[in-house]
Amino acid sequence: MAYQTLETIPLTPHIGAEVTGIDLSATLSGEQQQDIRQAFLDWKVLVFRNQELSPEQHKDFGRMFGPLHVHPLQHDYGGDPEILTVRTTAKSRYTAGDGWHTDVSCEAQPPMGSMLYMKEVPDCGGDTLFANMHRAYETLSEPMQAFLERRSAIHDGAIPYIGNYGIAPPGGQSYPRNEHPVITRHPESGEQVLFVNSGFTSHIVGMHRGESRALLDMLFTHIATTPSLTCRVRWEPGTLTFWDNRCTQHHAVWDYQPQTRHGERVSIIGQRPAA
């Protein structure tokens, strides 16, 4: 794949590429913006190394793709509502994202993409795995594809935020809970995507509990045990990784305790997922 203003180094044939020749702190030309957009659709995960970004420059890059998203946990973290701090230390009881998930799929309009800018990394470990959910759909059998295309599922924010993290919503409110198609269609590429994840998806609508659990467990296992769906990003300070939340899942590997990993994430508001 050729671009006019940047070069890409694929991480795998199916997902992920490192981008060279771009300084995200600079004002990007129209041609550079177009190349980044196309590479984003082509590779689904883009890795930019050796970037020096202020919070405002980080947000400016995010706004190139649309209005910025405010995370439902932002009340717990404080600070800039458009920047989510991702920090794990020796005292942490959990780390955000330690399991396969799509960011905030419990919302009516989940983010279209997220950009994590890493500031501090452990001596080793702390990588993030990404999986191509179009390829996850394609590698299912045709009968299973046809069955899932007629189904929808509930995505519930209480699963990770209360169940895993023990963080209650503010002021007696509740976390988002929404129904989305099990198989969605990417609004730009048109690719069909498997859109259920172990982080937020509670059940398949219209199925008995045992049936739903068995089907979801099969799909989650398919994602977690099919290496050809995935790429792996090894972080360095100054690395920014931008992933398409509409067609990927990711897993932040927590294998570095008691060391610290610290980054800041900006996400972009997306559309409601559609079949």
N, C-alpha and C positions, 0 to 999 in steps of 0.2 A: 504494500500500500504506500503510495507516494503522496507527499504533502509538499507544499511550496515553501513553507517558512519554518518547518521543524522536522526532526527525524524521530523515529520510534524504534525501540529495541524490544521485540516481543519477549514477554516472560514465558508464555506458552503459545502454541498455535491457536488456541481457542479463547483465551482471555488474558488481558493484562499487557501493558507495554510501558517501558520507561520512555520519557519524552526528553529530548535534548534540544538545545538551541532556543529555549524560552526563558526569559527572566520575568517571573510573575510580579515582581515589584515595579516593573516599568509599565508605561501605558502601552497596551497591546493594539496593534494595527487591526484594521478590519480583516485583512488576510490572515493574520495570526489567530484571531478569534475564530474565523471560519475553519481553519485547520484544526484547532483544538476541538471544536464542536464535532468535526468529522471523525477525528481520532477517537473521541469519546464514544461515538456510536460504533465505530469499528472494533474497539478493544474493550469497552465497558469499564475498565480500570486503567487510569493513567497515573504514573508515578513521576513526579518532578523532583529531582535531587538538587541539593545545594542552593536552596532558596532562602533569602533573608527577607522575611515579611513582618510588617507591623500588623496588629489586629485590624486596622482599617484597610490595609492592602489585601489582607486575607478576605475580608468581607467584600471589597471591591471586586475581587476575582469571582466570588460567589454570585454577586449581583449581575455579572455578565450573563448568567443563565436564568435569572429571575429573582423575584423577591425572596428574602431570607426567611427561614423557618425558625420558630421559637419552640424549643423542646419542652414537652410537658413536665419534665423534671427540673426545669430551670429555676423554679421556686426554691428548690433544695440547694442549688449550687450558687445562686446569687450572681453578681457581676453583670456583664454585658449580656442582655437576653438573646442576642444573635450569635453568641459564641458559647459553645458547650465545652467546658473544661473536662478533659479525660485524664485523670490522674490516679495512679495506683502506687502505694508505698508499702513499706514493711508493716504498717498498722492496718492496712486495708483488709476488710472481711470478705470482699468480693471485688471483682473488676468488671466494669461494664463491657458487655459484648462477648463474654466467655462462653460461647456457644453459637451455633449457626443461626443467623437471623437477618431480617430486612429491617432497616431503621424505621421505627415508629409506624409499622404497618397497621397498628390499631387505629390510626387517625383516618378520617374520611378522605383526606388528601395527603397520603404519605409523601415525604420528601422525594423529589425526582433524583436528587443526588446529594452526596455528602463529601466534604473536603476536610481531611484530617491533616493538620500541620504538626509535626512532631518536634518537640523542644528538648526533651531529655529521654534517653533510652538506657536500658540496662546494658551491662557488659556483653551479654549475648541473650538470645531469646527475645520474646515479646513481639514475634512476627504476627502478621495478620494474613489469614487465608481468605481467598475470595472464590466464589463459585458462580458459574455461568448458568442462570436459570432457564435460558432458552435451550441450551444444550441438555439440561436436566429434563426438560419436556421432550426434546427430540429423542432421547435415549430410553423413554418409556415405550412399551408396546402400543401398537395402534389401538387395540381394544381399550387399554387403560387410558390413552389420550382421549378417546371418544367419551368414555365414562366421565372423566374429570371435567371435560369441557362443558358438561351440563350441571356442574355443581358449584356451590359457593360455600364459603367458610367464614366463621367469626374470628376476628382478631381482637384480642382483649389486653389492654394495657396493664390490667391488674396482675396478669401472669408474671411478668418480670419485676414490675416496680414494687408491688406489695408482696407477691409470693416469693420472689428471689431476693430482693433487696430490702424488703421491710420498710419501704418509704411510703407513707400515707399521703394522699393528695391534700392540698391546702384547703382550709375552710370548709371541710365536709364535702368537697366536690368529689367526683369520680374520675378515673382515668378514661380516655377515649376507648370506645368499643364499637367496631364497625364490621359490616359484612362486605366481603369482596369476592369476586370470582376466583375459583381455584386456578383456572387458566386465564391469564390476562393477555392482552395484546399491546405490545410496546407502541406508544403513540407516535413515535417517529420512524422507527425501523419497520414496524408491522410484524415483528417476530412474536410468536406465541411463547409465553413464559409461565413456568410453574410458580404460582404465587401463594405458597403456604410456607411457614417457617416455625421452627421449634420455639423461638423466642416469644411469639405473640399468638399463634393460631391455636384456638381452644378446641374447635370441633367443626365437622362438616355439617352444614344445615340439612335437615331432613333425614338423617341417618341415626340409627340406634347408637347409644354411647359406645358399646363395644365395637361395632362396625367402624364408626368414625375413628376410634383410637387405633384400631388395627391398620386402617388405611393411612392415617397420618404417620404412624410409626414406620410404615413401609416407605413412605415418601421421604421422611426425614433420614432414614437409613440410606436410601438411594443417594441423597445429597452428600451425606457424611462419609460414604464409603466408595465413592466413584472418583478416583483421583483425576481422571481426564476432564472433569468439570472445572478443575481448580487451578489457581496460581497462588504464589506465596510472595508477600512483600516483606522484605527485611528493612527495618527502619534505621535511619541515621538522623541525628539532629539536622534540621533544615529540609527534611523530606516532606513534601505534600503529596498525598494520594487522594485522587478524586474518583469516586465510583458511582456508577449508575444504579441507583437504588430501585429502579423499576424492573431490573432484569438480573440483579446479582444478589447473593447473600454473602455475609462475611462472618468470620470467627476470629476474635482477638485472643491469641493463645497466652494464657497466664502461666508461664513456666519460669518466671524470673524472680519470684519472691525470695528474699526480702528486698530486692532492688526496686528502684523507682522508674516508672514510665509516665511521661507527662506530655500531653498534646492538647491542641485546641481544634474544635470541629465547627465548621460552618456548613449548614444544610440549606437547600433551596426548595421552596414550596413546589409541590407537584400537582398533578391532576388526580381526580378520582380514578382508580384502576377500572378498566373496562375490558370485557371479553372481546 
